[in-house]
Amino acid sequence: MTVNEEKLNTQTEENAETADDGSMPLTAHLEELRSRIIKSLFAIAAGSGIAYFFLDEITKFLTAPVGKLYYMQPGEAFFTYLKIDIVAGFLIALPVIFYHVWKFFLPALTKSERAVLGLLVPTSVILFFIGLAFAFFLILPIALKFFMGFTTEDLQSMFSFQNYFDFVLTFLLPFGFVFELPLVVIVLAQLGILTSEFLGKYRRIIFFVSFILGALLTPPDVISQISLAFPVILLYEAGYRIVKHILRK
């Protein structure tokens, strides 16, 4: 091997090490972020294309808790179907989106932490869908029953297609993100950012903040706000217990 070849190999190894420890220039980070956003958008578009063929079944599933709906404006049905298709595409593409989110932060992690990444992506997707299922099957029927309880002989409920879907969307999505809380707490503790002492110290504040989040992230009614606040408290407590007794941080 010649001297020039040895220098070239050494330089290549140094560049690989530089990329491996995350020491990338800002422009490279921005370019990578742009690339991953574009790939995620393509994944959503592909997911929406798949969801289009099952749009009737998806709509029937979503509207089952309330029954017959109406549309009040000429374009309401079309744009609501379009919105349902895009949201369904987002959910189908969620594993790809979460993969690119975790992959973007990969250079900041150590080799041992990167090994855990293979578990974080599927776990985060599963937790998100558990949150959606929890809200749709358990909490949403209670909220709808509460609202429809105001019906009288002179006051009948008549939900529009668009308003109902907007309500369901703003009701379900916060639960999906909230159910990521234990995973976020565990990752931050593993990185040394959070400790069990810190988590225990601010438990009361988190309990208070959870009700504020419930008021901000859900439709403006007490049932929805409480329904979100209690899972936040329980999930935070679960993350705290795992950090304290299992990770021992």
Secondary structure, 3 states (H helix, E strand, C coil): CCHHHHHHHHHHHHHHHHHHCCCCCHHHHHHHHHHHHHHHHHHHHHHHHHHHCCHHHHHHHHHCCCCCCECCCCCHHHHHHHHHHHHHHHHHCHHHHHHHHHHHCHHHCCHHHHHHHHHHHHHHHHHHHHHHHHHHHHHHHHHHHHHHCCCCCCCCCCCEHHHHHHHHHHHHHHHHHHCCHHHHHHHHHHCCCCCHHHHHHCHHHHHHHHHHHHHHHCCCCHHHHHHHHHHHHHHHHHHHHHHHHHCCC
